[in-house]
Amino acid sequence: MSTVLVVEDSLAQRQMISDLLKGSGLKVTVASDGQEALERINQSFPDVVVLDIVMPRMNGYELCRRLKSDPKTQNVPVVMCSSKGEEFDRYWGMKQGADAYIAKPFQPTELIGTVKQLLRG
């Protein structure tokens, strides 16, 4: 079973995203910011990371850059999922190495479809 790490500082959003992914048959682990996410990743590698951008301690851009610059995690697909939905935000997210960018609010099928597509590689 594939594992998705959901990195989101909003408890309600984290719960909603986790429930959606679990409902589609995926195993989900969670972190509330980039720092906690790095700790989780060191414990066990996820198959995909879904992350918010605006978070305390370490934002999503920084976390994505760190994952993509580390040989151990550079091939883990990253989905940025943020309320920053402008074209520039999308462009900047992809520049950091994100494999996909979803603007909030999103359709559940968009998130699940994107994650499943990245899992297929």
Residue frames as qw, qx, qy, qz and C-alpha x, y, z in Angstrom:
[[0.000, 0.889, 0.458, 0.000, 0.00, 0.00, 0.00],
 [0.410, 0.490, -0.021, 0.769, 1.34, 3.44, -0.92],
 [0.392, -0.623, -0.426, 0.525, 1.99, 6.02, 1.79],
 [0.193, 0.738, 0.181, 0.620, 1.24, 9.73, 1.45],
 [0.389, -0.334, -0.405, 0.757, 2.71, 12.30, 3.85],
 [0.002, 0.836, 0.396, 0.379, 0.30, 15.23, 4.28],
 [0.429, -0.169, -0.268, 0.846, 2.07, 18.39, 5.52],
 [0.138, -0.656, -0.389, -0.632, -0.50, 21.02, 6.52],
 [0.137, 0.108, -0.549, 0.817, -0.63, 23.40, 9.48],
 [0.548, -0.150, 0.038, -0.822, -4.43, 23.73, 9.49],
 [0.335, -0.060, 0.899, -0.275, -5.92, 20.83, 11.47],
 [0.656, 0.448, 0.374, -0.479, -9.21, 20.96, 9.52],
 [0.560, 0.657, -0.389, -0.321, -7.44, 20.90, 6.14],
 [0.020, 0.444, -0.895, 0.046, -5.04, 18.17, 7.30],
 [0.488, 0.098, 0.786, -0.365, -7.97, 16.03, 8.44],
 [0.678, 0.559, 0.143, -0.454, -9.96, 16.59, 5.24],
 [0.443, 0.639, -0.589, -0.221, -7.02, 15.77, 2.94],
 [0.142, -0.304, 0.927, -0.168, -6.10, 12.71, 5.06],
 [0.604, 0.239, 0.628, -0.428, -9.68, 11.40, 4.99],
 [0.655, 0.620, -0.138, -0.410, -9.91, 11.84, 1.20],
 [0.327, 0.574, -0.746, -0.089, -6.67, 9.96, 0.61],
 [0.296, -0.148, 0.896, -0.295, -7.49, 7.20, 3.11],
 [0.672, 0.373, 0.397, -0.502, -10.88, 6.83, 1.46],
 [0.685, 0.608, -0.296, -0.272, -9.16, 6.12, -1.85],
 [0.993, -0.020, -0.089, 0.079, -7.12, 3.30, -0.33],
 [0.494, 0.585, -0.394, 0.508, -3.89, 5.05, 0.61],
 [0.659, -0.468, -0.390, 0.442, -1.96, 4.99, 3.88],
 [0.102, 0.856, 0.030, 0.506, -1.56, 8.50, 5.31],
 [0.580, -0.368, -0.351, 0.636, 0.92, 10.03, 7.74],
 [0.041, 0.930, 0.243, 0.274, 0.73, 13.69, 8.76],
 [0.519, -0.155, -0.211, 0.814, 2.96, 16.58, 9.82],
 [0.012, -0.888, -0.414, 0.200, 1.94, 20.09, 10.84],
 [0.107, 0.937, -0.215, -0.254, 4.95, 21.94, 9.35],
 [0.669, 0.624, -0.402, 0.031, 8.08, 21.45, 7.26],
 [0.072, -0.590, 0.733, -0.330, 10.33, 20.73, 10.23],
 [0.699, -0.099, 0.602, -0.374, 8.05, 17.94, 11.48],
 [0.854, 0.468, -0.037, -0.226, 7.78, 16.62, 7.91],
 [0.404, 0.651, -0.633, 0.114, 11.56, 16.19, 7.67],
 [0.350, -0.363, 0.775, -0.380, 11.52, 14.22, 10.93],
 [0.829, 0.188, 0.371, -0.375, 8.72, 11.98, 9.59],
 [0.736, 0.605, -0.276, -0.126, 10.54, 11.42, 6.30],
 [0.126, 0.600, -0.762, 0.208, 13.71, 10.39, 8.15],
 [0.571, -0.154, 0.706, -0.391, 11.66, 7.78, 10.06],
 [0.573, 0.256, 0.769, 0.121, 9.94, 6.32, 7.00],
 [0.048, -0.171, 0.471, 0.864, 9.93, 7.34, 3.36],
 [0.560, 0.495, 0.426, -0.510, 6.53, 8.29, 1.92],
 [0.558, 0.292, 0.645, 0.434, 5.67, 7.47, -1.69],
 [0.145, 0.665, 0.319, 0.660, 4.24, 10.98, -2.22],
 [0.235, -0.345, -0.433, 0.799, 4.29, 14.23, -0.21],
 [0.001, 0.766, 0.475, 0.433, 1.27, 16.60, -0.29],
 [0.440, -0.330, -0.352, 0.757, 2.25, 19.92, 1.21],
 [0.006, 0.950, 0.306, -0.060, 0.88, 23.33, 2.02],
 [0.515, 0.543, -0.104, 0.655, 3.05, 26.39, 1.35],
 [0.145, -0.661, 0.229, -0.700, 2.24, 28.81, 4.18],
 [0.828, -0.401, -0.388, 0.058, 3.31, 27.09, 7.42],
 [0.371, -0.883, 0.276, -0.081, 5.24, 28.02, 10.57],
 [0.695, -0.494, 0.474, 0.220, 8.92, 27.03, 11.14],
 [0.250, -0.253, 0.709, 0.609, 9.53, 25.93, 7.53],
 [0.594, 0.450, 0.079, -0.662, 7.30, 26.74, 4.57],
 [0.879, 0.273, 0.386, -0.067, 6.41, 24.42, 1.72],
 [0.549, 0.797, -0.246, 0.040, 8.82, 26.00, -0.76],
 [0.120, -0.710, 0.672, -0.174, 11.76, 25.42, 1.60],
 [0.735, -0.145, 0.638, -0.178, 10.67, 21.85, 2.36],
 [0.835, 0.523, 0.160, -0.064, 10.28, 21.07, -1.35],
 [0.348, 0.822, -0.441, 0.096, 13.76, 22.49, -2.12],
 [0.367, -0.552, 0.723, -0.193, 15.28, 20.38, 0.66],
 [0.837, 0.092, 0.518, -0.152, 13.57, 17.20, -0.52],
 [0.762, 0.645, 0.057, 0.008, 14.54, 17.74, -4.15],
 [0.238, 0.822, -0.496, 0.148, 18.18, 18.61, -3.34],
 [0.515, -0.449, 0.706, -0.188, 18.72, 15.50, -1.17],
 [0.336, 0.288, -0.825, -0.352, 19.71, 12.38, -3.16],
 [0.065, 0.105, 0.955, -0.269, 17.74, 10.19, -0.73],
 [0.280, 0.560, 0.633, -0.455, 14.45, 12.04, -1.30],
 [0.089, 0.397, -0.326, -0.853, 14.84, 13.73, -4.70],
 [0.205, -0.059, -0.822, -0.528, 12.66, 11.13, -6.44],
 [0.032, 0.471, 0.799, -0.374, 9.74, 11.38, -3.99],
 [0.057, 0.548, 0.487, 0.678, 6.93, 13.18, -5.86],
 [0.101, -0.322, -0.447, 0.828, 5.73, 16.43, -4.24],
 [0.010, -0.667, -0.597, -0.446, 2.24, 17.91, -4.66],
 [0.071, -0.045, -0.305, 0.949, 1.90, 21.50, -3.49],
 [0.184, -0.630, -0.720, -0.223, -1.61, 22.16, -2.29],
 [0.264, -0.245, -0.297, 0.884, -2.11, 25.81, -1.41],
 [0.164, 0.826, 0.482, -0.241, -4.58, 28.66, -1.24],
 [0.076, -0.656, 0.327, 0.676, -1.93, 30.65, -3.14],
 [0.680, 0.385, 0.622, 0.044, -3.57, 30.07, -6.49],
 [0.294, 0.857, -0.148, -0.396, -2.11, 32.79, -8.70],
 [0.851, 0.500, -0.126, 0.097, -0.16, 31.82, -11.81],
 [0.187, 0.746, -0.538, 0.345, 3.05, 33.16, -10.22],
 [0.611, -0.449, 0.555, -0.344, 2.55, 30.92, -7.15],
 [0.957, 0.192, 0.202, -0.083, 2.11, 27.89, -9.38],
 [0.622, 0.689, -0.291, 0.231, 5.20, 28.85, -11.40],
 [0.096, -0.711, 0.580, -0.387, 7.28, 29.39, -8.24],
 [0.814, -0.256, 0.445, -0.273, 6.12, 26.07, -6.75],
 [0.932, 0.351, 0.057, 0.070, 7.18, 24.20, -9.87],
 [0.359, 0.779, -0.408, 0.312, 10.52, 26.08, -9.84],
 [0.429, -0.601, 0.584, -0.338, 11.16, 24.64, -6.34],
 [0.094, 0.262, -0.955, -0.102, 10.81, 21.16, -7.79],
 [0.597, 0.156, 0.558, -0.555, 7.15, 20.35, -7.13],
 [0.184, 0.051, 0.897, 0.399, 5.75, 17.64, -9.40],
 [0.096, -0.608, -0.675, -0.407, 2.21, 19.04, -9.25],
 [0.012, -0.025, -0.311, 0.950, 0.42, 22.12, -7.90],
 [0.189, -0.579, -0.756, -0.238, -3.20, 22.19, -6.75],
 [0.070, -0.302, 0.163, -0.937, -4.90, 25.41, -5.69],
 [0.073, -0.426, -0.820, 0.376, -7.36, 25.40, -2.76],
 [0.728, -0.034, 0.579, -0.367, -10.24, 25.06, -2.76],
 [0.177, 0.314, -0.828, -0.430, -9.89, 21.96, -4.93],
 [0.853, -0.019, -0.192, -0.485, -12.16, 19.17, -6.08],
 [0.731, -0.397, 0.546, -0.095, -11.53, 15.89, -4.21],
 [0.904, 0.338, 0.241, 0.101, -11.15, 14.08, -7.55],
 [0.400, 0.852, -0.268, 0.205, -8.39, 16.53, -8.57],
 [0.315, -0.704, 0.601, -0.208, -6.29, 15.73, -5.48],
 [0.825, -0.119, 0.546, -0.085, -6.85, 11.97, -5.59],
 [0.807, 0.575, 0.115, 0.069, -6.28, 11.81, -9.35],
 [0.247, 0.863, -0.401, 0.185, -3.03, 13.80, -9.10],
 [0.478, -0.565, 0.649, -0.177, -1.66, 11.67, -6.24],
 [0.876, 0.099, 0.470, -0.050, -2.57, 8.40, -7.97],
 [0.673, 0.731, -0.073, 0.088, -1.01, 9.60, -11.23],
 [0.036, 0.808, -0.554, 0.198, 2.27, 10.43, -9.43],
 [0.695, -0.337, 0.614, -0.160, 2.23, 7.03, -7.69],
 [0.891, 0.375, 0.256, 0.021, 2.04, 5.36, -11.10],
 [0.429, -0.567, 0.397, 0.580, 5.08, 7.44, -12.07]]
